[in-house]
Amino acid sequence: MMSGEWCPPRRLPGTPDLETALARGIARAGTGGVRYTRRQLYYAVCRTLLPPERVIRASAWMLGAAGAGLLALQGAPPVWTGLTGSAVGLSAPRLVRAMPFTLKPPLSESAFDRALMAYRARHGDPPGLLPDAPPSPRALVGREPDLYDYGMALALVCQDAALARMLRANLLHMELACAVLSLEEATPLPDALVAMLMRAPAPRVLLLHDASPEGLRLVVEARRLLDPPRGLRVHAPGLRPRHALRMHLFATRQPGFAAELPASLNALERAWLCAGYRAELAAPHPPALPRAIRRIAQPARRREPWLAQLRRWPASGYMSWPA
């Protein structure tokens, strides 16, 4: 369970049917009017069929019962056994939640495709679902002739082209005043975009990737693929195996791993990847992805302690004699 996946039974008690789970997944994926991709909807339906909270409660109950039974077998007094067993039962959910593990998707992609096709036949396209085919690019000839005369401090590069369209559909590029490109569009970076970035005082390029061998290979080869000029920083704050294990994301498995891994990975992450596991950036809740990018692009400033402000008052000239 530490480095593998939790395999659910075929049908948990109280699990909704696939049609109900699809309707709930559509409602949850589009929370707050967020546009989402087909892959994000698939993981939203998986979370409806197998909520991680249910897995944590079930594992915590088994852990608490095992702890209480072990204390009883050791011959503890009845009163203290009951109190200690209750304490184990209360602390078990927190302990299980802190354990790193991933979940196996309870729904196959073919079954999801059939359910989505049946939903479209009855109700039409789900609200908020982006089309699978990318829209045709809009020509810039004759429009905004001074578009590339301004500076831009940030550019987002997504390994998944569908997620790049999702971020643009949610107007994240307008909110953060940045460019959102897919990996195909950014290899190498367009000259006009590089010129805009170099006009900013501290330009950055953020690479968003999956927790997979292909995604982590991008971390190693980012500068070679993007070919940025000197002074343009490239960071890769994408999904890492430690994030997938900590967030208990759904992960698939494809044996036969052979790739160069970044030196920053720990032993658990290397074992997880060598076992063939991979987690996509589309696996988290769709509204959580723009929020995470906002935190990375615009980190909150730390408030200065009140005592430190007092120390600066004598030097600021407030209520002091003029020199």
Phi and psi restraints in degrees (value plus and minus 20) as a CYANA .aco file:
   2 MET   PHI     -88.3   -48.3
   2 MET   PSI     -62.9   -22.9
   3 SER   PHI    -139.7   -99.7
   3 SER   PSI     -18.4    21.6
   4 GLY   PHI    -128.4   -88.4
   4 GLY   PSI    -161.3  -121.3
   5 GLU   PHI    -151.7  -111.7
   5 GLU   PSI     134.2   174.2
   6 TRP   PHI    -112.4   -72.4
   6 TRP   PSI      97.7   137.7
   7 CYS   PHI    -113.6   -73.6
   7 CYS   PSI      91.6   131.6
   8 PRO   PHI     -96.3   -56.3
   8 PRO   PSI     138.2   178.2
   9 PRO   PHI     -87.2   -47.2
   9 PRO   PSI     153.5   193.5
  10 ARG   PHI     -83.6   -43.6
  10 ARG   PSI     -55.9   -15.9
  11 ARG   PHI    -171.1  -131.1
  11 ARG   PSI      94.4   134.4
  12 LEU   PHI    -100.9   -60.9
  12 LEU   PSI     126.1   166.1
  13 PRO   PHI     -82.8   -42.8
  13 PRO   PSI     114.5   154.5
  14 GLY   PHI      64.3   104.3
  14 GLY   PSI     -15.4    24.6
  15 THR   PHI     -96.2   -56.2
  15 THR   PSI     112.5   152.5
  16 PRO   PHI     -92.1   -52.1
  16 PRO   PSI     139.3   179.3
  17 ASP   PHI     -91.0   -51.0
  17 ASP   PSI     150.7   190.7
  18 LEU   PHI     -86.5   -46.5
  18 LEU   PSI     -57.4   -17.4
  19 GLU   PHI     -85.2   -45.2
  19 GLU   PSI     -63.7   -23.7
  20 THR   PHI     -86.7   -46.7
  20 THR   PSI     -60.3   -20.3
  21 ALA   PHI     -83.9   -43.9
  21 ALA   PSI     -56.3   -16.3
  22 LEU   PHI     -86.6   -46.6
  22 LEU   PSI     -62.1   -22.1
  23 ALA   PHI     -84.0   -44.0
  23 ALA   PSI     -61.1   -21.1
  24 ARG   PHI     -87.7   -47.7
  24 ARG   PSI     -59.6   -19.6
  25 GLY   PHI     -83.5   -43.5
  25 GLY   PSI     -57.6   -17.6
  26 ILE   PHI     -84.5   -44.5
  26 ILE   PSI     -62.9   -22.9
  27 ALA   PHI     -85.7   -45.7
  27 ALA   PSI     -59.8   -19.8
  28 ARG   PHI     -96.4   -56.4
  28 ARG   PSI     -55.7   -15.7
  29 ALA   PHI     -86.1   -46.1
  29 ALA   PSI     -54.0   -14.0
  30 GLY   PHI    -113.9   -73.9
  30 GLY   PSI       6.1    46.1
  31 THR   PHI     -80.2   -40.2
  31 THR   PSI     109.7   149.7
  32 GLY   PHI      54.0    94.0
  32 GLY   PSI      -1.7    38.3
  33 GLY   PHI      56.1    96.1
  33 GLY   PSI       2.5    42.5
  34 VAL   PHI     -96.2   -56.2
  34 VAL   PSI     114.5   154.5
  35 ARG   PHI    -102.6   -62.6
  35 ARG   PSI     124.8   164.8
  36 TYR   PHI    -162.7  -122.7
  36 TYR   PSI     142.8   182.8
  37 THR   PHI    -115.3   -75.3
  37 THR   PSI     151.4   191.4
  38 ARG   PHI     -83.5   -43.5
  38 ARG   PSI     -59.0   -19.0
  39 ARG   PHI     -88.2   -48.2
  39 ARG   PSI     -58.5   -18.5
  40 GLN   PHI     -85.2   -45.2
  40 GLN   PSI     -56.2   -16.2
  41 LEU   PHI     -85.9   -45.9
  41 LEU   PSI     -56.6   -16.6
  42 TYR   PHI     -80.4   -40.4
  42 TYR   PSI     -65.5   -25.5
  43 TYR   PHI     -91.3   -51.3
  43 TYR   PSI     -49.5    -9.5
  44 ALA   PHI     -85.7   -45.7
  44 ALA   PSI     -58.8   -18.8
  45 VAL   PHI     -87.8   -47.8
  45 VAL   PSI     -57.3   -17.3
  46 CYS   PHI     -82.7   -42.7
  46 CYS   PSI     -59.3   -19.3
  47 ARG   PHI     -87.5   -47.5
  47 ARG   PSI     -48.5    -8.5
  48 THR   PHI     -92.9   -52.9
  48 THR   PSI     -59.9   -19.9
  49 LEU   PHI     -92.7   -52.7
  49 LEU   PSI     -54.8   -14.8
  50 LEU   PHI    -157.7  -117.7
  50 LEU   PSI      61.9   101.9
  51 PRO   PHI     -85.6   -45.6
  51 PRO   PSI     113.9   153.9
  52 PRO   PHI     -78.6   -38.6
  52 PRO   PSI     -48.8    -8.8
  53 GLU   PHI     -83.5   -43.5
  53 GLU   PSI     -56.4   -16.4
  54 ARG   PHI     -87.7   -47.7
  54 ARG   PSI     -58.8   -18.8
  55 VAL   PHI     -83.5   -43.5
  55 VAL   PSI     -60.7   -20.7
  56 ILE   PHI     -86.6   -46.6
  56 ILE   PSI     -62.1   -22.1
  57 ARG   PHI     -85.2   -45.2
  57 ARG   PSI     -62.0   -22.0
  58 ALA   PHI     -86.0   -46.0
  58 ALA   PSI     -62.5   -22.5
  59 SER   PHI     -87.7   -47.7
  59 SER   PSI     -56.2   -16.2
  60 ALA   PHI     -87.6   -47.6
  60 ALA   PSI     -58.9   -18.9
  61 TRP   PHI     -82.9   -42.9
  61 TRP   PSI     -62.7   -22.7
  62 MET   PHI     -85.8   -45.8
  62 MET   PSI     -59.4   -19.4
  63 LEU   PHI     -87.1   -47.1
  63 LEU   PSI     -62.0   -22.0
  64 GLY   PHI     -85.5   -45.5
  64 GLY   PSI     -60.8   -20.8
  65 ALA   PHI     -86.2   -46.2
  65 ALA   PSI     -59.0   -19.0
  66 ALA   PHI     -86.4   -46.4
  66 ALA   PSI     -59.4   -19.4
  67 GLY   PHI     -85.7   -45.7
  67 GLY   PSI     -61.9   -21.9
  68 ALA   PHI     -87.0   -47.0
  68 ALA   PSI     -59.9   -19.9
  69 GLY   PHI     -85.9   -45.9
  69 GLY   PSI     -56.9   -16.9
  70 LEU   PHI     -85.6   -45.6
  70 LEU   PSI     -59.8   -19.8
  71 LEU   PHI     -86.0   -46.0
  71 LEU   PSI     -57.2   -17.2
  72 ALA   PHI     -87.0   -47.0
  72 ALA   PSI     -57.1   -17.1
  73 LEU   PHI     -88.6   -48.6
  73 LEU   PSI     -45.9    -5.9
  74 GLN   PHI     -98.9   -58.9
  74 GLN   PSI     -21.6    18.4
  75 GLY   PHI      62.6   102.6
  75 GLY   PSI      10.9    50.9
  76 ALA   PHI     -92.2   -52.2
  76 ALA   PSI     134.6   174.6
  77 PRO   PHI     -79.0   -39.0
  77 PRO   PSI     129.3   169.3
  78 PRO   PHI     -78.6   -38.6
  78 PRO   PSI     -64.3   -24.3
  79 VAL   PHI     -84.5   -44.5
  79 VAL   PSI     -69.8   -29.8
  80 TRP   PHI     -87.3   -47.3
  80 TRP   PSI     -49.7    -9.7
  81 THR   PHI     -83.2   -43.2
  81 THR   PSI     -63.7   -23.7
  82 GLY   PHI     -86.0   -46.0
  82 GLY   PSI     -61.5   -21.5
  83 LEU   PHI     -86.4   -46.4
  83 LEU   PSI     -63.6   -23.6
  84 THR   PHI     -87.6   -47.6
  84 THR   PSI     -58.2   -18.2
  85 GLY   PHI     -82.6   -42.6
  85 GLY   PSI     -58.1   -18.1
  86 SER   PHI     -86.3   -46.3
  86 SER   PSI     -60.0   -20.0
  87 ALA   PHI     -83.4   -43.4
  87 ALA   PSI     -60.3   -20.3
  88 VAL   PHI     -84.0   -44.0
  88 VAL   PSI     -61.1   -21.1
  89 GLY   PHI     -85.1   -45.1
  89 GLY   PSI     -54.5   -14.5
  90 LEU   PHI     -94.8   -54.8
  90 LEU   PSI     -55.2   -15.2
  91 SER   PHI    -107.1   -67.1
  91 SER   PSI     -31.0     9.0
  92 ALA   PHI     -84.5   -44.5
  92 ALA   PSI     -64.2   -24.2
  93 PRO   PHI     -79.1   -39.1
  93 PRO   PSI     -60.6   -20.6
  94 ARG   PHI     -85.5   -45.5
  94 ARG   PSI     -56.7   -16.7
  95 LEU   PHI     -87.7   -47.7
  95 LEU   PSI     -63.4   -23.4
  96 VAL   PHI     -86.6   -46.6
  96 VAL   PSI     -59.1   -19.1
  97 ARG   PHI     -83.6   -43.6
  97 ARG   PSI     -50.7   -10.7
  98 ALA   PHI    -101.1   -61.1
  98 ALA   PSI     -31.7     8.3
  99 MET   PHI     -97.9   -57.9
  99 MET   PSI     117.6   157.6
 100 PRO   PHI    -101.8   -61.8
 100 PRO   PSI     103.6   143.6
 101 PHE   PHI    -180.9  -140.9
 101 PHE   PSI     139.7   179.7
 102 THR   PHI    -138.0   -98.0
 102 THR   PSI     145.0   185.0
 103 LEU   PHI    -133.7   -93.7
 103 LEU   PSI     127.1   167.1
 104 LYS   PHI    -107.4   -67.4
 104 LYS   PSI     111.3   151.3
 105 PRO   PHI     -79.4   -39.4
 105 PRO   PSI     109.2   149.2
 106 PRO   PHI    -100.6   -60.6
 106 PRO   PSI     -19.2    20.8
 107 LEU   PHI    -152.8  -112.8
 107 LEU   PSI     112.2   152.2
 108 SER   PHI     -98.1   -58.1
 108 SER   PSI     136.9   176.9
 109 GLU   PHI     -87.1   -47.1
 109 GLU   PSI     -55.2   -15.2
 110 SER   PHI     -85.8   -45.8
 110 SER   PSI     -60.9   -20.9
 111 ALA   PHI     -85.5   -45.5
 111 ALA   PSI     -56.9   -16.9
 112 PHE   PHI     -85.8   -45.8
 112 PHE   PSI     -61.0   -21.0
 113 ASP   PHI     -82.4   -42.4
 113 ASP   PSI     -61.0   -21.0
 114 ARG   PHI     -85.7   -45.7
 114 ARG   PSI     -61.5   -21.5
 115 ALA   PHI     -85.7   -45.7
 115 ALA   PSI     -60.0   -20.0
 116 LEU   PHI     -87.9   -47.9
 116 LEU   PSI     -56.1   -16.1
 117 MET   PHI     -85.2   -45.2
 117 MET   PSI     -61.1   -21.1
 118 ALA   PHI     -86.2   -46.2
 118 ALA   PSI     -57.1   -17.1
 119 TYR   PHI     -84.8   -44.8
 119 TYR   PSI     -61.8   -21.8
 120 ARG   PHI     -86.8   -46.8
 120 ARG   PSI     -53.9   -13.9
 121 ALA   PHI     -87.1   -47.1
 121 ALA   PSI     -49.8    -9.8
 122 ARG   PHI    -110.5   -70.5
 122 ARG   PSI     -65.9   -25.9
 123 HIS   PHI    -137.8   -97.8
 123 HIS   PSI     -23.6    16.4
 124 GLY   PHI      66.5   106.5
 124 GLY   PSI    -188.2  -148.2
 125 ASP   PHI     -87.0   -47.0
 125 ASP   PSI     118.1   158.1
 126 PRO   PHI     -81.1   -41.1
 126 PRO   PSI     121.9   161.9
 127 PRO   PHI     -86.6   -46.6
 127 PRO   PSI     109.7   149.7
 128 GLY   PHI      73.3   113.3
 128 GLY   PSI     -31.4     8.6
 129 LEU   PHI     -98.6   -58.6
 129 LEU   PSI     107.5   147.5
 130 LEU   PHI     -97.6   -57.6
 130 LEU   PSI     127.0   167.0
 131 PRO   PHI     -86.2   -46.2
 131 PRO   PSI     130.5   170.5
 132 ASP   PHI     -87.3   -47.3
 132 ASP   PSI     -58.9   -18.9
 133 ALA   PHI     -99.4   -59.4
 133 ALA   PSI     112.2   152.2
 134 PRO   PHI     -87.6   -47.6
 134 PRO   PSI     127.0   167.0
 135 PRO   PHI     -89.1   -49.1
 135 PRO   PSI     135.0   175.0
 136 SER   PHI     -88.4   -48.4
 136 SER   PSI     117.2   157.2
 137 PRO   PHI     -85.7   -45.7
 137 PRO   PSI     124.3   164.3
 138 ARG   PHI    -109.4   -69.4
 138 ARG   PSI     111.5   151.5
 139 ALA   PHI     -92.7   -52.7
 139 ALA   PSI     119.5   159.5
 140 LEU   PHI    -119.6   -79.6
 140 LEU   PSI     -14.6    25.4
 141 VAL   PHI     -90.0   -50.0
 141 VAL   PSI     103.1   143.1
 142 GLY   PHI      63.6   103.6
 142 GLY   PSI     -19.0    21.0
 143 ARG   PHI    -139.8   -99.8
 143 ARG   PSI     114.1   154.1
 144 GLU   PHI      26.9    66.9
 144 GLU   PSI      49.7    89.7
 145 PRO   PHI     -83.2   -43.2
 145 PRO   PSI     -43.1    -3.1
 146 ASP   PHI    -120.6   -80.6
 146 ASP   PSI       4.1    44.1
 147 LEU   PHI     -82.0   -42.0
 147 LEU   PSI     -60.6   -20.6
 148 TYR   PHI    -112.8   -72.8
 148 TYR   PSI      -6.3    33.7
 149 ASP   PHI    -110.8   -70.8
 149 ASP   PSI     -21.9    18.1
 150 TYR   PHI    -123.2   -83.2
 150 TYR   PSI     143.9   183.9
 151 GLY   PHI    -113.1   -73.1
 151 GLY   PSI     133.8   173.8
 152 MET   PHI    -161.6  -121.6
 152 MET   PSI     106.8   146.8
 153 ALA   PHI    -112.0   -72.0
 153 ALA   PSI     -28.0    12.0
 154 LEU   PHI    -166.9  -126.9
 154 LEU   PSI     123.5   163.5
 155 ALA   PHI    -159.7  -119.7
 155 ALA   PSI     113.9   153.9
 156 LEU   PHI    -126.1   -86.1
 156 LEU   PSI     110.2   150.2
 157 VAL   PHI    -139.1   -99.1
 157 VAL   PSI     100.7   140.7
 158 CYS   PHI    -126.0   -86.0
 158 CYS   PSI     112.3   152.3
 159 GLN   PHI     -83.4   -43.4
 159 GLN   PSI     -59.3   -19.3
 160 ASP   PHI    -111.2   -71.2
 160 ASP   PSI      99.7   139.7
 161 ALA   PHI     -86.0   -46.0
 161 ALA   PSI     -51.0   -11.0
 162 ALA   PHI     -85.4   -45.4
 162 ALA   PSI     -56.4   -16.4
 163 LEU   PHI     -90.1   -50.1
 163 LEU   PSI     -52.4   -12.4
 164 ALA   PHI     -84.0   -44.0
 164 ALA   PSI     -61.5   -21.5
 165 ARG   PHI     -85.8   -45.8
 165 ARG   PSI     -54.3   -14.3
 166 MET   PHI     -85.8   -45.8
 166 MET   PSI     -62.7   -22.7
 167 LEU   PHI     -86.3   -46.3
 167 LEU   PSI     -59.3   -19.3
 168 ARG   PHI     -89.0   -49.0
 168 ARG   PSI     -55.8   -15.8
 169 ALA   PHI     -86.5   -46.5
 169 ALA   PSI     -48.6    -8.6
 170 ASN   PHI    -109.7   -69.7
 170 ASN   PSI      -9.8    30.2
 171 LEU   PHI      40.8    80.8
 171 LEU   PSI      13.2    53.2
 172 LEU   PHI     -90.0   -50.0
 172 LEU   PSI     -50.2   -10.2
 173 HIS   PHI     -87.8   -47.8
 173 HIS   PSI     -49.5    -9.5
 174 MET   PHI     -96.9   -56.9
 174 MET   PSI     -56.6   -16.6
 175 GLU   PHI     -89.1   -49.1
 175 GLU   PSI     -61.2   -21.2
 176 LEU   PHI    -116.4   -76.4
 176 LEU   PSI     -21.5    18.5
 177 ALA   PHI      33.3    73.3
 177 ALA   PSI      34.1    74.1
 178 CYS   PHI    -156.5  -116.5
 178 CYS   PSI     153.5   193.5
 179 ALA   PHI    -122.3   -82.3
 179 ALA   PSI     118.2   158.2
 180 VAL   PHI    -139.1   -99.1
 180 VAL   PSI      95.5   135.5
 181 LEU   PHI    -146.4  -106.4
 181 LEU   PSI     133.6   173.6
 182 SER   PHI    -103.5   -63.5
 182 SER   PSI     149.0   189.0
 183 LEU   PHI     -84.7   -44.7
 183 LEU   PSI     -56.2   -16.2
 184 GLU   PHI     -85.9   -45.9
 184 GLU   PSI     -55.8   -15.8
 185 GLU   PHI     -95.8   -55.8
 185 GLU   PSI     -38.4     1.6
 186 ALA   PHI    -129.6   -89.6
 186 ALA   PSI      -9.9    30.1
 187 THR   PHI    -136.9   -96.9
 187 THR   PSI      77.8   117.8
 188 PRO   PHI    -103.2   -63.2
 188 PRO   PSI     157.2   197.2
 189 LEU   PHI     -84.6   -44.6
 189 LEU   PSI     116.6   156.6
 190 PRO   PHI     -81.8   -41.8
 190 PRO   PSI     127.1   167.1
 191 ASP   PHI     -83.2   -43.2
 191 ASP   PSI     -58.2   -18.2
 192 ALA   PHI     -84.7   -44.7
 192 ALA   PSI     -59.6   -19.6
 193 LEU   PHI     -87.5   -47.5
 193 LEU   PSI     -60.1   -20.1
 194 VAL   PHI     -81.7   -41.7
 194 VAL   PSI     -59.9   -19.9
 195 ALA   PHI     -84.4   -44.4
 195 ALA   PSI     -58.7   -18.7
 196 MET   PHI     -87.1   -47.1
 196 MET   PSI     -60.7   -20.7
 197 LEU   PHI     -86.4   -46.4
 197 LEU   PSI     -59.6   -19.6
 198 MET   PHI     -93.0   -53.0
 198 MET   PSI     -32.5     7.5
 199 ARG   PHI    -100.7   -60.7
 199 ARG   PSI     -34.2     5.8
 200 ALA   PHI    -104.2   -64.2
 200 ALA   PSI     133.9   173.9
 201 PRO   PHI     -88.6   -48.6
 201 PRO   PSI     -56.2   -16.2
 202 ALA   PHI    -158.7  -118.7
 202 ALA   PSI      54.7    94.7
 203 PRO   PHI     -93.7   -53.7
 203 PRO   PSI     129.6   169.6
 204 ARG   PHI    -160.2  -120.2
 204 ARG   PSI     132.0   172.0
 205 VAL   PHI    -144.6  -104.6
 205 VAL   PSI     102.3   142.3
 206 LEU   PHI    -125.7   -85.7
 206 LEU   PSI     105.9   145.9
 207 LEU   PHI    -122.4   -82.4
 207 LEU   PSI      96.7   136.7
 208 LEU   PHI    -121.3   -81.3
 208 LEU   PSI      98.1   138.1
 209 HIS   PHI    -154.3  -114.3
 209 HIS   PSI     148.6   188.6
 210 ASP   PHI    -105.5   -65.5
 210 ASP   PSI     144.6   184.6
 211 ALA   PHI    -107.6   -67.6
 211 ALA   PSI      54.1    94.1
 212 SER   PHI    -165.9  -125.9
 212 SER   PSI     145.5   185.5
 213 PRO   PHI     -79.3   -39.3
 213 PRO   PSI     -57.6   -17.6
 214 GLU   PHI     -87.8   -47.8
 214 GLU   PSI     -61.1   -21.1
 215 GLY   PHI     -86.5   -46.5
 215 GLY   PSI     -61.0   -21.0
 216 LEU   PHI     -94.2   -54.2
 216 LEU   PSI     -44.4    -4.4
 217 ARG   PHI     -87.4   -47.4
 217 ARG   PSI     -50.2   -10.2
 218 LEU   PHI     -85.0   -45.0
 218 LEU   PSI     -53.4   -13.4
 219 VAL   PHI     -81.8   -41.8
 219 VAL   PSI     -60.1   -20.1
 220 VAL   PHI     -92.9   -52.9
 220 VAL   PSI     -56.8   -16.8
 221 GLU   PHI    -125.8   -85.8
 221 GLU   PSI       0.1    40.1
 222 ALA   PHI     -82.2   -42.2
 222 ALA   PSI     -69.0   -29.0
 223 ARG   PHI     -87.6   -47.6
 223 ARG   PSI     -52.8   -12.8
 224 ARG   PHI     -90.9   -50.9
 224 ARG   PSI     -58.3   -18.3
 225 LEU   PHI     -95.6   -55.6
 225 LEU   PSI     -63.7   -23.7
 226 LEU   PHI     -98.9   -58.9
 226 LEU   PSI     -48.1    -8.1
 227 ASP   PHI      34.1    74.1
 227 ASP   PSI      38.6    78.6
 228 PRO   PHI    -100.8   -60.8
 228 PRO   PSI     134.1   174.1
 229 PRO   PHI     -95.7   -55.7
 229 PRO   PSI     149.8   189.8
 230 ARG   PHI     -86.4   -46.4
 230 ARG   PSI     114.6   154.6
 231 GLY   PHI      79.6   119.6
 231 GLY   PSI     -30.6     9.4
 232 LEU   PHI    -118.3   -78.3
 232 LEU   PSI      92.7   132.7
 233 ARG   PHI    -100.3   -60.3
 233 ARG   PSI     120.5   160.5
 234 VAL   PHI    -142.8  -102.8
 234 VAL   PSI      98.3   138.3
 235 HIS   PHI    -136.3   -96.3
 235 HIS   PSI     132.5   172.5
 236 ALA   PHI    -144.1  -104.1
 236 ALA   PSI      56.0    96.0
 237 PRO   PHI    -107.3   -67.3
 237 PRO   PSI      19.8    59.8
 238 GLY   PHI     -97.8   -57.8
 238 GLY   PSI    -186.6  -146.6
 239 LEU   PHI     -97.7   -57.7
 239 LEU   PSI     105.2   145.2
 240 ARG   PHI    -126.7   -86.7
 240 ARG   PSI     141.2   181.2
 241 PRO   PHI     -78.0   -38.0
 241 PRO   PSI     -54.6   -14.6
 242 ARG   PHI     -84.3   -44.3
 242 ARG   PSI     -54.1   -14.1
 243 HIS   PHI     -89.0   -49.0
 243 HIS   PSI     -63.3   -23.3
 244 ALA   PHI     -83.5   -43.5
 244 ALA   PSI     -59.0   -19.0
 245 LEU   PHI     -90.4   -50.4
 245 LEU   PSI     -59.2   -19.2
 246 ARG   PHI     -91.8   -51.8
 246 ARG   PSI     -56.2   -16.2
 247 MET   PHI    -106.7   -66.7
 247 MET   PSI     -24.1    15.9
 248 HIS   PHI      37.0    77.0
 248 HIS   PSI      29.8    69.8
 249 LEU   PHI     -98.8   -58.8
 249 LEU   PSI     140.9   180.9
 250 PHE   PHI     -95.0   -55.0
 250 PHE   PSI     114.5   154.5
 251 ALA   PHI    -153.1  -113.1
 251 ALA   PSI     122.0   162.0
 252 THR   PHI    -118.1   -78.1
 252 THR   PSI     150.5   190.5
 253 ARG   PHI    -153.5  -113.5
 253 ARG   PSI     107.8   147.8
 254 GLN   PHI    -153.5  -113.5
 254 GLN   PSI      79.0   119.0
 255 PRO   PHI     -82.2   -42.2
 255 PRO   PSI     144.6   184.6
 256 GLY   PHI      72.9   112.9
 256 GLY   PSI      34.6    74.6
 257 PHE   PHI    -110.5   -70.5
 257 PHE   PSI     112.7   152.7
 258 ALA   PHI    -177.8  -137.8
 258 ALA   PSI      81.1   121.1
 259 ALA   PHI    -181.5  -141.5
 259 ALA   PSI     141.1   181.1
 260 GLU   PHI    -100.1   -60.1
 260 GLU   PSI     109.8   149.8
 261 LEU   PHI    -126.2   -86.2
 261 LEU   PSI     126.8   166.8
 262 PRO   PHI     -84.4   -44.4
 262 PRO   PSI     130.2   170.2
 263 ALA   PHI     -90.7   -50.7
 263 ALA   PSI     -35.2     4.8
 264 SER   PHI     -98.4   -58.4
 264 SER   PSI     -27.6    12.4
 265 LEU   PHI     -96.6   -56.6
 265 LEU   PSI     122.3   162.3
 266 ASN   PHI    -108.5   -68.5
 266 ASN   PSI    -198.2  -158.2
 267 ALA   PHI     -86.4   -46.4
 267 ALA   PSI     -58.9   -18.9
 268 LEU   PHI     -85.1   -45.1
 268 LEU   PSI     -61.0   -21.0
 269 GLU   PHI     -85.7   -45.7
 269 GLU   PSI     -59.7   -19.7
 270 ARG   PHI     -85.8   -45.8
 270 ARG   PSI     -60.6   -20.6
 271 ALA   PHI     -84.9   -44.9
 271 ALA   PSI     -58.5   -18.5
 272 TRP   PHI     -83.6   -43.6
 272 TRP   PSI     -62.9   -22.9
 273 LEU   PHI     -92.9   -52.9
 273 LEU   PSI     -60.3   -20.3
 274 CYS   PHI     -86.2   -46.2
 274 CYS   PSI     -43.4    -3.4
 275 ALA   PHI     -97.9   -57.9
 275 ALA   PSI     -25.5    14.5
 276 GLY   PHI      78.1   118.1
 276 GLY   PSI     -13.4    26.6
 277 TYR   PHI     -99.8   -59.8
 277 TYR   PSI     130.6   170.6
 278 ARG   PHI    -174.1  -134.1
 278 ARG   PSI     120.8   160.8
 279 ALA   PHI    -146.3  -106.3
 279 ALA   PSI     119.7   159.7
 280 GLU   PHI    -115.1   -75.1
 280 GLU   PSI     134.9   174.9
 281 LEU   PHI     -88.9   -48.9
 281 LEU   PSI     -34.8     5.2
 282 ALA   PHI    -102.5   -62.5
 282 ALA   PSI     -25.9    14.1
 283 ALA   PHI     -92.2   -52.2
 283 ALA   PSI     -56.3   -16.3
 284 PRO   PHI     -85.8   -45.8
 284 PRO   PSI     149.9   189.9
 285 HIS   PHI     -79.0   -39.0
 285 HIS   PSI     111.6   151.6
 286 PRO   PHI     -71.8   -31.8
 286 PRO   PSI     -65.1   -25.1
 287 PRO   PHI     -85.4   -45.4
 287 PRO   PSI     -37.9     2.1
 288 ALA   PHI     -93.8   -53.8
 288 ALA   PSI     -46.7    -6.7
 289 LEU   PHI     -87.1   -47.1
 289 LEU   PSI     -70.5   -30.5
 290 PRO   PHI     -81.4   -41.4
 290 PRO   PSI     -55.0   -15.0
 291 ARG   PHI     -84.1   -44.1
 291 ARG   PSI     -62.9   -22.9
 292 ALA   PHI     -84.4   -44.4
 292 ALA   PSI     -58.6   -18.6
 293 ILE   PHI     -87.9   -47.9
 293 ILE   PSI     -56.6   -16.6
 294 ARG   PHI     -82.8   -42.8
 294 ARG   PSI     -61.0   -21.0
 295 ARG   PHI     -85.5   -45.5
 295 ARG   PSI     -55.6   -15.6
 296 ILE   PHI     -93.9   -53.9
 296 ILE   PSI     -62.4   -22.4
 297 ALA   PHI     -95.3   -55.3
 297 ALA   PSI     -53.3   -13.3
 298 GLN   PHI    -147.4  -107.4
 298 GLN   PSI      54.8    94.8
 299 PRO   PHI     -83.3   -43.3
 299 PRO   PSI     121.6   161.6
 300 ALA   PHI     -90.1   -50.1
 300 ALA   PSI     117.8   157.8
 301 ARG   PHI     -97.8   -57.8
 301 ARG   PSI     119.2   159.2
 302 ARG   PHI     -95.2   -55.2
 302 ARG   PSI     111.5   151.5
 303 ARG   PHI     -93.9   -53.9
 303 ARG   PSI     114.9   154.9
 304 GLU   PHI     -94.7   -54.7
 304 GLU   PSI     117.7   157.7
 305 PRO   PHI     -78.7   -38.7
 305 PRO   PSI     131.0   171.0
 306 TRP   PHI     -83.2   -43.2
 306 TRP   PSI     -54.1   -14.1
 307 LEU   PHI     -86.9   -46.9
 307 LEU   PSI     -56.8   -16.8
 308 ALA   PHI     -86.2   -46.2
 308 ALA   PSI     -54.0   -14.0
 309 GLN   PHI     -85.8   -45.8
 309 GLN   PSI     -57.4   -17.4
 310 LEU   PHI     -82.4   -42.4
 310 LEU   PSI     -55.9   -15.9
 311 ARG   PHI     -87.3   -47.3
 311 ARG   PSI     -45.5    -5.5
 312 ARG   PHI    -105.2   -65.2
 312 ARG   PSI     -35.2     4.8
 313 TRP   PHI     -79.9   -39.9
 313 TRP   PSI     -64.3   -24.3
 314 PRO   PHI     -79.4   -39.4
 314 PRO   PSI     -54.1   -14.1
 315 ALA   PHI    -101.0   -61.0
 315 ALA   PSI     -35.8     4.2
 316 SER   PHI    -102.1   -62.1
 316 SER   PSI     -32.8     7.2
 317 GLY   PHI      69.6   109.6
 317 GLY   PSI     -13.3    26.7
 318 TYR   PHI     -95.0   -55.0
 318 TYR   PSI     100.5   140.5
 319 MET   PHI      34.3    74.3
 319 MET   PSI      23.8    63.8
 320 SER   PHI    -145.7  -105.7
 320 SER   PSI     135.8   175.8
 321 TRP   PHI     -90.5   -50.5
 321 TRP   PSI     119.4   159.4
 322 PRO   PHI     -87.0   -47.0
 322 PRO   PSI     128.7   168.7
